Amino acid sequence: MNYLVTRWFGTFLFSERKLIDKILFSKDVDEIADKLKKISDGKVLSEEKKIVKGKQVIVNEKRLSQIGVYKPDDVFFKDVMVNPSDFGFTGNLLKDASILVTKEKIDKKLETKDLQIIQMVNCVDDLMQTYNLLSERFDRWSILPHSEGKISPLKNSLSSIRDNITSLEELIKKDMDEIAPNLTNIVGPMIGARLIAQAGGLEKLAILPASTIQILGAEKALFRFKKEGGRPPKHGVIFQHPYIRKSPKKHRGRISRVVSSSISIAAKADAFTHRNISDELKEKLENRIKEIKNL
């Protein structure tokens, strides 16, 4: 019986316990990193396909089940030893390749659109805070006589900040339409983006219970409630939505719960199934809100 064993430095074919064939990988760090990445992604290497061609083999990795019989509990795999040093490979080579793979994974994660959205939302908030501060200064300064010429740099700064806020909001809308169409259709791009920012990412938002989504952004009020008592917050970021903000106070709590449930479903669809169910979800939400208001 033949057994296929792959290590970071090569792939090896055994007949019982005797090594009958091998294909060693290049000692180039980039190429080893590429092999490690493909293995991590569950891909079969070209070297593995080549070495087993025309042969029946037993394998212990799920990714190799398409070229061999998957038997991870076979006693052979527990006993077999293939040492890199026997073939001229050092531990430093594996270390350097692993660093490259890790760096690539980190870079890829940092490039994901939901993390970019978080940064854009935070930047919008910073710019708005700056704009409000400078706007207050502008109002006080502008009432003074003969201030027009001296105040013009501040006026230009306010205009530039306002333009930057608008540009960032447009970029947020574009990315939200792409990665979270369901969430965007339910609560709009900016509220959806703020929810993603509060949760720390789209997938993190998707796994939160609706009750937690309901009060995202109200952490200070929740902490104050737990410390001092009183009434717990009924809503956080989602209060900005007209569904809640424009509803009578007596209905806001119930509507907030319904909206949060819809957000939870929308986020799961965006993060995991990638199905656009927004029209159906929005219709159900609007009908439920009408029922609440008619009670």
Summary of the structure (lengths in Angstrom):
residues: 295
radius of gyration: 29.0
end to end distance: 73.3
largest distance: 96.5
contacts: 865
relative contact order: 0.07
helix: 69%
strand: 8%
